[in-house]
Amino acid sequence: MTESLELDGWSRLGPLTLREGETAQAQIYACLREALISGYFRPGEEISLRRTASVLGTSVTPVREALRQLESDGGLEVWGGNRVLRVPVLTSAELDDIRDIRLELEGFAATLAIEKVTAAQIRLIANACAVMRRAAEEGNADRYLESNWRFHKLIYQAAGRPVLMGVIEGMWLRVGPLIRHAVTSPNHFERSMESHDKAEQALRDRDAGALRDAILKDISDAAADLGTTLKNYEERGD
């Protein structure tokens, strides 16, 4: 297991510098959403209102509203008799459902992206792929997962379908916490980078079929590792 996987999720967050022209709630929501997608928090981890406000350096009120919105999105859930807010622990059936949805939607988005992606966007995607490659070589899970999401997000955004993009993000929000632990599976980095390299080349070749195939293989391989990780969670009773 890489050292970065041992870090507490809160240690990856810091004081939030709020920008003018956007509400504190919106910025807190975006920050926490990205953190969940990138796997900063483990399945079942409690997300405390006051701790979140303390770590981000903000007042409690906008944090409360942001957490409510994340709960509505399915990124958090109310749990137990004390009704604490925590990161959901997916069931095997939910994981299979998310995998099947991702295969359809992300494959579709990739096909659409080929028609619209620009040279400038391809350069950004290639940069994300290069960062992932270095992170994989170093065993840096934090950098790898952040760049992995950026890589996929840039491809799907190129399709120019914001509603579709929103649904895809919702699926990643649910599996992000599990993905962090799945990267410890044997040869995960190698298999994943093979698919990413093929996806990047397909973009350069403007080959929609090859891009879709690379994306589908990446999702399918990752889903297998996620299933193993989830089984370990269930056996331990996490």
C-alpha positions in Angstrom: 0.0 0.0 0.0 1.4 3.4 -0.9 2.1 5.9 1.9 -0.5 8.4 0.6 -3.3 5.9 1.1 -2.6 6.0 4.9 -3.2 9.7 5.2 -6.4 10.8 6.9 -8.8 12.3 4.4 -8.9 15.6 6.2 -5.1 16.0 5.9 -5.6 16.4 2.1 -7.9 19.4 2.6 -6.8 22.8 3.9 -8.3 26.3 4.5 -10.5 27.3 1.6 -9.7 30.6 -0.1 -13.1 32.0 -1.0 -13.5 33.8 -4.3 -15.6 36.8 -5.0 -18.7 36.5 -7.1 -19.5 33.0 -5.9 -21.3 31.9 -2.7 -19.3 30.3 0.1 -21.8 27.3 0.0 -21.1 26.8 -3.7 -17.4 26.8 -3.3 -17.5 24.5 -0.2 -19.8 22.1 -2.1 -17.4 22.0 -5.1 -14.4 21.4 -2.9 -16.0 18.6 -1.0 -17.5 17.1 -4.2 -14.0 16.9 -5.8 -12.6 15.5 -2.6 -15.2 12.7 -2.6 -14.7 11.9 -6.3 -10.9 11.8 -5.8 -11.3 9.4 -2.9 -10.1 11.6 0.0 -12.5 9.9 2.3 -13.0 6.2 2.8 -16.4 4.4 2.6 -18.2 4.7 6.0 -16.2 7.7 7.2 -18.2 10.2 9.2 -18.2 13.8 7.8 -18.6 16.1 10.8 -20.2 19.5 10.3 -17.9 21.3 12.7 -14.8 19.5 11.7 -15.4 20.3 8.0 -15.9 24.0 8.9 -12.7 24.0 11.0 -10.6 22.3 8.3 -11.9 24.6 5.6 -11.7 27.7 7.8 -15.3 28.7 7.1 -18.4 29.2 9.2 -20.8 26.3 9.9 -23.8 27.6 8.0 -22.5 27.3 4.4 -20.9 24.0 5.3 -24.3 22.6 6.5 -26.0 23.6 3.3 -23.2 22.1 1.2 -23.4 18.8 3.1 -27.1 18.7 2.6 -26.6 19.1 -1.1 -24.0 16.3 -1.2 -26.5 14.1 0.7 -29.1 14.9 -1.9 -26.6 14.0 -4.7 -26.0 10.6 -3.0 -22.4 11.5 -2.1 -23.2 11.3 1.6 -25.9 9.6 3.7 -27.5 9.8 7.2 -26.5 6.7 9.2 -27.4 5.1 12.5 -29.4 6.0 15.6 -27.4 9.2 16.0 -28.1 10.1 12.4 -24.5 11.0 11.6 -23.5 12.0 8.1 -21.1 9.6 6.5 -19.7 8.5 3.2 -21.9 5.7 1.9 -20.8 2.1 1.7 -22.0 0.6 -1.5 -23.6 -2.8 -1.8 -22.5 -5.2 -4.5 -25.7 -4.7 -6.4 -25.3 -0.9 -6.3 -21.7 -1.2 -7.6 -22.8 -3.4 -10.5 -25.6 -0.9 -11.3 -23.1 2.0 -11.3 -20.7 0.0 -13.5 -23.4 -0.7 -16.1 -24.5 2.9 -16.1 -20.9 4.1 -16.5 -20.3 1.8 -19.4 -23.2 3.2 -21.3 -22.9 6.8 -20.5 -19.1 7.2 -20.6 -18.8 5.1 -23.7 -21.4 7.4 -25.3 -19.7 10.6 -24.1 -16.4 9.4 -25.5 -17.9 8.7 -28.9 -19.4 12.2 -28.9 -16.1 13.8 -27.8 -14.3 12.6 -30.9 -16.5 14.8 -33.0 -15.8 18.0 -31.0 -12.5 17.7 -29.2 -10.0 20.4 -30.1 -6.3 20.2 -30.4 -6.0 22.4 -27.2 -8.2 20.0 -25.3 -6.2 17.0 -26.5 -3.0 18.7 -25.1 -4.7 19.1 -21.7 -5.9 15.5 -21.8 -2.3 14.3 -22.7 -0.9 16.3 -19.8 -3.3 14.7 -17.4 -2.2 11.3 -18.8 1.4 12.1 -18.4 0.9 13.2 -14.7 -0.9 9.9 -14.1 2.0 8.0 -15.6 4.5 9.6 -13.3 2.2 9.2 -10.3 1.8 5.5 -11.1 5.6 5.0 -11.4 6.0 6.8 -8.0 3.0 4.9 -6.4 1.4 8.3 -5.6 -2.3 7.5 -5.2 -3.3 11.0 -4.4 -1.8 12.5 -7.6 -2.9 9.5 -9.7 -6.6 9.7 -8.7 -6.8 13.4 -9.0 -5.3 13.3 -12.5 -7.4 10.2 -13.4 -10.6 12.1 -12.7 -9.2 15.2 -14.6 -8.3 12.9 -17.6 -11.8 11.4 -17.9 -13.6 14.7 -17.1 -11.8 16.5 -19.9 -12.7 13.8 -22.4 -16.3 13.8 -21.5 -16.6 17.6 -21.3 -15.3 17.8 -24.9 -18.6 16.2 -25.9 -20.4 19.5 -25.0 -23.3 17.7 -23.1 -23.6 19.3 -19.7 -26.6 17.2 -18.6 -24.7 14.0 -19.5 -21.6 15.3 -17.8 -23.6 15.9 -14.6 -24.9 12.3 -14.5 -21.4 10.9 -15.1 -20.1 13.1 -12.2 -22.9 11.7 -10.0 -21.6 8.1 -10.7 -18.0 9.1 -9.9 -19.2 10.8 -6.7 -20.6 7.4 -5.5 -17.6 5.3 -6.3 -14.7 7.7 -5.6 -14.2 6.7 -2.0 -13.9 3.0 -3.1 -11.6 3.7 -6.0 -8.8 5.0 -3.7 -8.6 1.5 -2.1 -9.0 -0.3 -5.4 -5.7 1.1 -6.7 -3.9 -1.2 -4.3 -5.1 -4.2 -6.3 -2.2 -6.1 -8.1 -1.3 -4.4 -11.4 -4.1 -1.9 -11.1 -1.9 1.0 -12.2 -0.4 -0.9 -15.1 -3.8 -2.0 -16.5 -5.3 1.4 -16.0 -2.5 3.2 -17.7 -2.6 0.8 -20.7 -6.2 1.9 -21.2 -5.4 5.6 -20.7 -2.6 5.5 -23.2 -4.8 3.8 -25.8 -7.5 6.4 -25.1 -5.0 9.3 -25.6 -3.8 7.8 -28.9 -7.4 7.3 -30.1 -8.1 11.0 -29.5 -5.0 11.9 -31.5 -6.2 9.5 -34.3 -9.8 10.7 -34.1 -10.8 7.1 -33.8 -14.2 7.0 -32.0 -14.3 3.2 -31.8 -10.9 2.8 -30.3 -11.6 5.6 -27.8 -14.8 4.0 -26.7 -13.1 0.6 -26.4 -10.3 2.0 -24.2 -12.8 3.7 -21.9 -15.0 0.6 -21.5 -12.0 -1.5 -20.7 -10.8 1.0 -18.1 -14.2 1.0 -16.4 -14.5 -2.8 -16.6 -11.1 -3.5 -15.2 -11.6 -0.9 -12.4 -15.0 -2.4 -11.6 -13.4 -5.8 -11.0 -10.9 -4.3 -8.6 -13.7 -2.3 -6.9 -15.7 -5.5 -6.4 -12.8 -7.1 -4.7 -12.3 -4.1 -2.5 -16.0 -4.0 -1.6 -15.9 -7.7 -0.7 -13.0 -7.0 1.7 -15.0 -4.2 3.3 -18.1 -6.5 3.7 -16.0 -9.3 5.2 -14.4 -6.9 7.8 -17.8 -5.4 8.6 -16.7 -1.8 7.8 
